[in-house]
Amino acid sequence: MGCFVSTPKDSGGNRRRPGNVGEVAVFVPGLRIPKPVDFSQPLGGILSKGLVERLSALRTRTVVMAGQEAPTAMKTRRTATQHGGSTLADLQQALEDYLPVLLGLVKDGSHLQHKVQFIWVNQEDDAEETTMSNAWYEVLSVLHLMAMISLSQVNLLLLPKTSADGYQPKVSEESRRTSIDVLLKAAGYLDYAVNYVIPQLPPELRRTLPIDLNEGILRALCLQALGQGVDIQLGMAIDSTKATLAVKRRLACEMVKYWHQAEDNIINLPLANGWGEKHQLYVKWKHNEAKAAAYYYHGLILDEGNTEKSHGMAVSALQAAEEFLKESKKACETFNMTPPLSRNPPLWGTVKYLSEKIPKDTSSKVRINRDLYSNERTMETAPPLPDFALALKPDEYQLPSVSLSWNEENIKGQIGFNQLKPDRT
């Protein structure tokens, strides 16, 4: 069924964590790194030499490139790595090339899936690395890494660049639209991993997965990607003269639901080390930020009413928005001070707009309400936010077909060919 080994965190130095990751627009809890494995010993008597060598070469390529990329994946970079080093896009391509060949080990329940010990260095788990003799663990690890690469790419896209006119740094509309597409792709990898790959593992192995691959973490990361996609949409709506308050409120309320669900999935998990603690703080920060936006737009719409009650509810909503904005700033500061250290990029988009508008509009509405109604009554608690269905969904990802390199001449009689016959559609 596949054995597993978790190596304690004090057993070696394979896990390399930066002391400072620079500017963070999108949080990525490090990149898990594959370690070398020997395919020839367990598979040499079963598969052809050519297929074993192909598996080895493709995985070795990912090992080398991930090792190069992981220490700098969250660094502030605008260009490809110099001196011939791999880039995030190169690593993504290497994983996509490896996956169809790897899938031959699990095709139709093949017993080959238990032959090889796969080793990965963790980031959020206390155990430095986890080894499992199950190829579905390898597939899960590959999909997780593909998703983290996508989030890293979005982080780079959303770091403001100085504009040609010399004014404040900003993120182009093209970068924002591309970021939404990549976020949905990342969510698709994670959604597929949770719903289709983890169920392939026997229960005893599911219970021993590192926290990095815990179902709650994967769901939280998927929801994080969707929440940040809506955040970008809200920023674009704010910039648009055609977007109504109702549209902006709906987007903000959807954002709250995504981050609320993300926090529910992650809040009770044992995330004690640097990346894990930072991950929880990031979700808390963004959840509060989303609530600030939602209550702000809810308050503006309530203020359009003509009654003392609606005006009082509007003031309560705006005051709640101001409190959540303060809480989000506190969570942001704590997040940045938690190792590995980080900092905010220059303010832009939704956060820049709300940081300026919420305190100003709240103060104004409170003063107007006081002038209109001498009793100064407002609700003690903020009015409930409206409930909207979530519109943004993960991309529908499917595993690729098994590579055609898995053909009859590669099997040496110990596995039935029909078990491994590749899809040709």
C-alpha positions in Angstrom: 0.0 0.0 0.0 3.1 2.3 0.2 5.2 3.0 3.2 6.1 6.5 4.4 8.9 8.1 6.3 8.9 11.6 7.8 12.3 13.1 8.6 12.4 15.3 11.7 13.2 18.9 11.2 16.6 18.8 13.0 18.0 15.9 11.0 19.7 17.9 8.2 19.9 21.0 6.1 17.9 20.3 3.0 15.1 22.8 3.8 16.4 26.2 2.8 14.3 29.1 3.9 15.1 32.7 3.0 15.4 35.2 5.8 13.5 37.8 3.8 11.2 37.3 0.8 10.8 40.9 -0.1 7.5 42.3 -1.4 4.5 40.1 -1.1 1.4 40.7 -3.2 0.3 37.0 -3.2 1.5 34.7 -0.4 3.2 31.4 -1.4 4.2 29.1 1.5 7.5 28.2 -0.2 8.1 25.6 -2.9 8.4 21.9 -1.9 11.5 20.5 -3.5 11.8 16.9 -4.9 14.9 14.9 -3.9 16.6 12.5 -6.2 15.2 8.9 -6.4 16.5 5.8 -8.1 14.1 4.4 -10.7 16.5 1.7 -12.0 16.7 -0.5 -8.9 12.9 -1.0 -8.4 11.9 -0.8 -12.1 14.9 -2.1 -14.0 13.6 -5.6 -14.1 10.1 -4.6 -15.3 10.5 -1.7 -17.7 12.8 -1.2 -20.7 16.0 0.6 -20.1 14.8 3.5 -22.3 11.7 4.1 -20.3 13.5 4.0 -17.0 16.1 6.4 -18.3 13.3 8.7 -19.5 11.6 8.7 -16.1 14.9 9.4 -14.4 15.9 12.2 -16.8 12.6 14.0 -16.5 12.5 13.8 -12.7 16.2 14.8 -12.4 15.4 17.9 -14.5 12.7 18.9 -12.0 14.9 18.2 -9.0 17.6 20.5 -10.4 15.3 23.3 -11.5 13.2 23.2 -8.3 16.4 23.4 -6.2 17.5 26.4 -8.2 14.2 28.2 -8.1 12.9 27.5 -4.6 15.2 29.9 -2.7 14.3 32.8 -4.9 10.7 32.0 -5.9 9.3 34.6 -3.6 12.0 37.2 -4.1 11.1 40.4 -5.9 12.2 39.8 -9.5 11.2 41.4 -12.8 13.3 39.3 -15.2 14.4 35.7 -15.7 17.2 34.3 -13.6 20.6 35.2 -15.0 23.5 32.9 -16.0 21.3 30.2 -17.4 19.3 29.4 -14.3 15.8 28.1 -14.5 12.8 30.4 -14.3 9.4 29.6 -12.9 8.0 29.1 -16.4 10.8 26.6 -17.2 10.1 24.7 -14.0 6.4 24.6 -14.8 7.2 23.2 -18.2 9.5 20.6 -16.8 6.7 19.3 -14.5 4.2 19.2 -17.3 6.7 17.2 -19.4 7.3 14.8 -16.4 3.6 14.2 -15.5 2.5 12.1 -18.5 5.4 9.7 -18.1 4.9 9.5 -14.3 1.2 8.6 -14.8 2.2 5.3 -16.3 3.1 4.1 -12.8 -0.5 4.6 -11.7 -2.4 3.7 -14.9 -5.4 1.4 -14.1 -4.3 0.6 -10.6 -0.9 -0.7 -11.7 1.2 -2.3 -8.9 4.1 -0.2 -10.2 2.7 2.7 -8.1 4.2 1.1 -5.0 7.6 0.3 -6.4 9.4 3.7 -6.0 10.1 5.7 -2.9 9.5 9.4 -3.6 11.0 12.0 -1.4 10.0 15.7 -1.1 11.3 18.5 1.2 8.4 20.1 3.0 7.9 23.8 3.9 5.0 24.1 6.3 5.3 20.7 8.1 7.5 20.2 11.1 9.1 17.2 9.4 11.8 18.4 7.0 11.0 15.8 4.4 8.4 13.1 3.7 9.1 9.8 1.8 6.3 7.6 0.5 6.3 4.5 -1.7 3.3 5.6 -3.7 3.3 7.2 -7.1 0.0 9.0 -6.3 2.0 10.9 -3.6 4.3 12.0 -6.4 1.4 13.1 -8.6 -0.1 15.1 -5.6 3.3 16.7 -5.0 3.7 17.7 -8.6 0.2 19.3 -8.8 0.9 21.2 -5.5 4.2 22.5 -6.9 2.5 23.5 -10.2 0.0 25.5 -8.2 2.6 27.2 -6.0 4.6 28.1 -9.2 1.4 29.7 -10.5 0.9 31.7 -7.3 4.5 32.8 -7.5 4.0 34.0 -11.0 0.9 36.0 -9.9 3.0 37.6 -7.1 5.4 38.9 -9.7 2.7 40.1 -12.0 1.0 42.1 -9.2 4.1 43.9 -7.9 3.6 47.5 -9.1 6.0 48.8 -11.6 7.0 52.5 -12.1 5.0 53.9 -15.0 6.5 55.5 -18.1 5.0 58.8 -17.1 7.0 58.8 -13.8 3.9 58.8 -11.6 3.1 56.3 -8.8 4.0 52.6 -9.5 1.0 50.7 -10.8 -0.1 47.3 -12.2 -1.2 47.3 -15.8 -4.7 46.1 -16.7 -3.1 43.4 -18.9 -1.1 42.1 -15.8 -4.3 42.1 -13.7 -6.3 40.1 -16.3 -3.4 37.6 -16.8 -3.2 37.3 -13.0 -6.9 36.3 -12.8 -6.3 33.6 -15.5 -3.3 32.2 -13.6 -5.1 32.3 -10.3 -7.9 30.2 -11.7 -5.4 27.8 -13.1 -3.7 27.4 -9.7 -7.1 26.9 -8.1 -7.8 24.2 -10.8 -4.7 22.2 -9.9 -5.6 22.4 -6.2 -9.2 21.5 -6.6 -8.3 18.5 -8.7 -5.7 17.4 -6.2 -8.3 17.5 -3.4 -11.1 15.8 -5.2 -9.4 13.3 -7.4 -5.8 12.6 -6.3 -6.0 12.5 -2.5 -8.8 9.9 -2.7 -6.4 7.6 -4.7 -4.2 7.3 -1.6 -5.1 4.7 1.0 -6.5 6.1 4.3 -3.4 5.4 6.3 -1.2 7.4 3.9 -3.7 10.2 3.8 -3.4 10.6 7.5 0.4 10.8 7.2 0.6 13.4 4.4 2.7 16.4 5.4 0.8 19.5 6.5 1.8 21.1 3.1 -0.4 18.5 1.4 -3.2 18.4 4.0 -6.6 18.6 2.5 -7.4 21.7 4.6 -4.3 23.5 3.3 -5.0 22.6 -0.3 -8.6 23.8 0.0 -7.5 27.0 1.7 -4.9 27.7 -1.0 -7.6 27.1 -3.7 -10.0 29.5 -2.0 -7.1 32.0 -1.5 -6.5 32.0 -5.3 -10.2 32.6 -5.9 -10.5 35.3 -3.3 -7.5 37.1 -4.8 -9.0 36.8 -8.2 -12.2 38.6 -7.0 -9.9 41.2 -5.3 -8.4 42.0 -8.7 -11.9 42.2 -10.2 -13.0 44.6 -7.5 -10.0 46.8 -8.2 -10.9 46.9 -11.9 -14.5 47.7 -11.0 -13.3 50.6 -8.8 -11.3 51.9 -11.8 -14.3 51.6 -14.1 -16.8 54.5 -14.4 -19.5 52.0 -15.5 -19.4 49.7 -12.4 -22.2 50.5 -9.9 -22.0 50.4 -6.1 -24.1 47.2 -6.3 -21.5 45.5 -8.5 -18.7 46.6 -6.1 -20.6 45.4 -3.0 -21.3 42.0 -4.6 -17.7 41.5 -5.5 -16.6 42.6 -2.0 -19.1 40.3 -0.3 -18.0 37.3 -2.5 -14.4 38.1 -1.5 -15.4 37.8 2.2 -16.9 34.4 1.6 -13.8 33.1 -0.1 -11.5 34.3 2.6 -13.9 33.2 5.4 -13.9 29.6 3.9 -10.1 29.7 3.5 -9.8 30.7 7.2 -12.2 27.9 8.3 -10.0 25.4 6.5 -6.7 26.5 8.0 -7.5 28.0 11.4 -7.3 24.7 13.4 -4.3 23.1 11.6 -1.0 22.7 13.5 1.0 25.4 11.6 3.6 26.4 14.1 6.8 27.0 12.0 7.6 30.1 10.0 5.8 29.4 6.7 2.8 27.9 8.4 2.3 30.7 10.9 2.8 33.2 8.2 0.2 31.5 6.1 -2.4 31.7 8.8 -1.7 35.4 9.4 -2.0 36.1 5.7 -5.4 34.6 5.5 -6.5 36.5 8.6 -5.2 39.8 7.1 -6.9 39.3 3.8 -10.2 38.2 5.4 -10.3 41.4 7.5 -9.4 43.5 4.4 -12.2 41.9 2.5 -14.7 42.6 5.3 -13.6 46.2 5.3 -14.4 46.5 1.6 -17.8 44.7 1.9 -19.0 46.8 4.9 -17.8 50.0 3.1 -19.9 49.4 0.0 -22.8 48.0 2.0 -22.8 51.2 4.1 -22.8 53.4 1.0 -25.8 51.6 -0.4 -27.7 51.7 2.9 -27.0 55.4 3.0 -29.0 55.9 -0.2 -32.1 55.1 1.8 -34.3 58.0 3.0 -35.0 56.8 6.6 -33.3 57.4 9.9 -33.0 53.6 10.3 -31.2 53.2 7.0 -28.9 56.1 7.7 -28.1 54.6 11.1 -27.4 51.2 9.6 -25.1 52.9 7.0 -23.1 54.6 9.8 -22.8 51.3 11.6 -21.6 49.5 8.5 -19.1 52.2 7.7 -17.8 52.1 11.3 -17.4 48.4 11.0 -15.5 48.9 7.8 -13.1 51.3 9.5 -12.5 48.8 12.4 -11.9 45.9 10.0 -9.4 48.1 8.0 -7.5 48.8 11.3 -7.5 45.1 12.1 -6.3 44.2 8.6 -3.4 46.6 9.0 -2.4 45.1 12.3 -2.6 41.6 10.9 -0.5 42.8 7.9 2.2 44.2 10.2 2.3 40.9 12.2 2.5 38.9 8.9 5.4 41.0 7.6 7.3 40.6 10.9 6.9 36.8 11.1 9.9 35.0 9.6 10.6 34.9 6.7 10.3 38.6 6.8 8.4 40.4 4.1 7.1 43.8 3.2 4.2 45.3 1.3 4.6 46.6 -2.2 3.5 50.2 -2.9 -0.2 50.6 -2.3 -2.4 50.3 -5.4 -5.8 49.0 -6.5 -8.5 48.1 -4.0 -6.3 48.6 -0.8 -5.1 52.0 -1.8 -8.6 53.2 -2.7 -10.2 51.8 0.5 -7.4 53.1 2.8 -8.1 56.6 1.6 -11.9 56.4 1.3 -13.0 54.4 4.4 -11.8 56.8 7.1 -12.9 59.9 5.2 -16.4 58.7 4.3 -17.0 57.2 7.7 -16.1 60.5 9.4 -18.3 62.4 7.0 -21.4 60.1 7.4 -21.1 60.1 11.2 -21.0 63.9 11.2 -24.0 64.2 8.8 -26.0 61.6 10.8 -25.3 63.5 14.0 -26.5 66.8 12.4 -29.7 65.1 11.0 -30.7 63.1 14.1 -30.2 64.7 17.5 -30.5 61.4 19.3 -27.4 60.1 17.5 -28.8 56.6 17.5 -26.9 54.0 15.5 -27.0 50.2 15.6 -24.8 48.6 18.2 -23.7 46.0 15.8 -23.1 46.2 12.1 -26.0 45.2 9.8 -25.5 41.7 8.2 -23.9 41.6 4.8 -26.0 40.3 1.9 -25.3 36.8 0.8 -24.3 36.3 -2.8 -23.5 33.1 -4.7 -19.8 32.7 -5.5 -19.3 33.3 -9.2 -15.5 32.6 -9.6 -14.7 28.9 -10.0 -11.4 27.0 -10.4 -10.4 26.0 -14.0 -11.5 22.5 -14.8 -8.1 20.7 -14.8 -7.7 17.1 -16.0 -4.5 15.0 -15.8 -2.9 14.5 -19.2 -3.0 11.2 -21.0 -0.3 8.7 -20.2 2.7 9.2 -22.4 3.0 7.0 -25.5 6.4 5.9 -24.3 4.5 3.4 -22.2 3.9 0.8 -24.9 4.1 -3.0 -25.1 7.8 -3.2 -25.8 8.6 -1.4 -22.6 6.9 -4.0 -20.4 8.9 -7.1 -19.5 6.0 -9.5 -18.8 5.5 -8.7 -15.1 2.6 -6.2 -15.7 -0.2 -6.8 -18.1 -0.1 -4.5 -21.1 -3.8 -3.7 -20.8 -3.2 -2.2 -17.4 -0.8 0.3 -18.8 -2.2 1.0 -22.2 -2.2 4.8 -22.7 -5.1 6.9 -23.7 -4.8 7.9 -27.3 -7.6 10.5 -27.3 
